[in-house]
C-alpha cells in the first residue's frame, strides 16, 4: 500500500476515534441529544413552598415585603392568601384552609380559634405557645373613630366638650330626631354610624368589645354574665340602629366613606392605618376627616403563628420561620411606617425626620403617637358568646 493511502486511512481512523470518545464523555450516543451537547444538566435547587394566610388590612405591606423576600430567598416560595380574620379562622376550623402560617388582625380572633380548635383534643394544639413559632406581633395598629369634622364638633359639644365616645355616639344614634337632637343641622338627617360585621370582620368585633367595655366602665374582666344583662342588650340594640349596613371588609368600608361622603357615613370605626391611608383622599372630595381615639382602645397586634397541623412538614416549618424572621427584621419593620402601621419592634421610632412619616405629617388631623390605655382581650368563650348575642339582638331589631 502506498504511503499516501496509509496517511489518509490513519487520519480517518483518528477522527473516528475522537468522535467516539467525545460522544461517550458527554453521556450521549449521537447527535441531537441535549446531554451530548451541554454536558450533565445541573440539578435545580429544591424550592420549599409555604402558604401565608393573613388579614387583608395589611395587604400592601405584606405584598411589598413578600416581593423583596422572594428575591433574596429563591429557595422559599411564599403563597399569599388574604382573608378576613374571622372568615379565615372558620376556614381553618372547617379544614377549608390549611396554611403554614396564619396572621389574623388581632389576638382575640387567635384565642377564639384556639378555644374552638381545642374542643377536639385528638387534634392537638393548633400552634405552640412558646419559642420562635409561637404567636408574636408583626405590626400593631389601634382602633379609632373617623368623623367628618363638622359632625365631630357637634358630638364633642354634646359630650360636654370631651372627645368622641361610645356613649356620646349612642346618645346621638338612639334619638329618632337624628343630628338635630344633639345640636346638629336638621338636613344631616339621622346619625349614620359605620362599622363592619363583628361575626365576619375583626374591626367590627373590636368595635363591639370596646363599646361593651365602655358601657360597663371596665378595662378588663368582661364576663359572660355581663353579656346577659337585659339593660346592656337593649343598649347594644339601640347603638346598632345607627348602622345601616354591616360590611365585611374594613378596607372597603373606609374607601366607601371617602367615596360617598357623609351621605353614607357620618362616623366610622376603623383601624388607624386605614384612616391614615384615606385622610388625604377625603380632603379633595368632602372636607376634612378627623381621627379620634376612644378613651379605651384595642390593639390589632397582627400575631403570626406557625401552625402545627399535619399538613405542615418540617421543611415548611423552617421556611416559615425564615419568612417570619424577615417580616420582623428592622428594615421591614421600618417600612411598615409608610403603610400607616406602628412597627411591632419597639426599637423602631414612630417619629422620624422623614417628611412622609404619617405620625408627624397628619398630626393636625388627629393622628397621634401616644394613645389611650388598651383594654384586655377577653378569653375565647366570652368573645364567642358576645358574637352569638350580637347576632341575636341585631336579627331581632332588623
Secondary structure, 3 states (H helix, E strand, C coil): CCHHHHHHHHHHHHHHHHHHHHHHHCCCCCCCCHHHHHCCCCCCCCCEEEEEEEEHHHHHHHHHHHHHHHHHCCCEEEEEEEECHHHHHHHHHHCCCCCCEEECCCHHHHHHHHHHHCCCHHHCCCECCCCCCCCEECEEEEEEEEEEHHHHHHHHHHCCCCCCCHHHHHHHHHCCCHHHHHCCCHHHCCCCEECCCCCCCHHHHHHHHHHHHHHHCCCCCCCHHHHCCHHHHHHHHHHHHHECCCCCCHHHHHHHHHHHHHHCCCEEEEEHHHHHHHHHHHHCCCCCEEEECCCCECEECCEEEEECCCCCCHHHHHHHHHHHHHHCCHHHHHHHHHHCCEECCCCCCCCCCCCCCHHHHCHHHCCCCCCCCECCCCCHHHHHHHHHHHHHHHHHHC
